[in-house]
Amino acid sequence: MNTPLKNARKEKGYTLSKVAQLVGSDTGNISRIENGKQVPSRILMQKLVGIFAERGITEIHLLYPERYADDSENI
């Protein structure tokens, strides 16, 4: 599942490690958030939105990634 956060990260050329470093988290958390398996804390959400806002990422995309997912990778 390509979620908006994953797409935005790839478009910016960032690795999971880079994003984790920028927001003060670990790659496991970022991966779970990216894949819709974990909801970020309010503070982490604000940091992620701050990094990816120019790519159109909002809090709604992080709270409900499955609604905005591009399933093309599963075809």
Secondary structure as UniProt FT lines:
FT   HELIX           4..12
FT   HELIX           16..23
FT   HELIX           27..34
FT   TURN            35..36
FT   HELIX           42..52
FT   HELIX           53..55
FT   HELIX           59..63
FT   HELIX           65..68
FT   HELIX           71..74
//
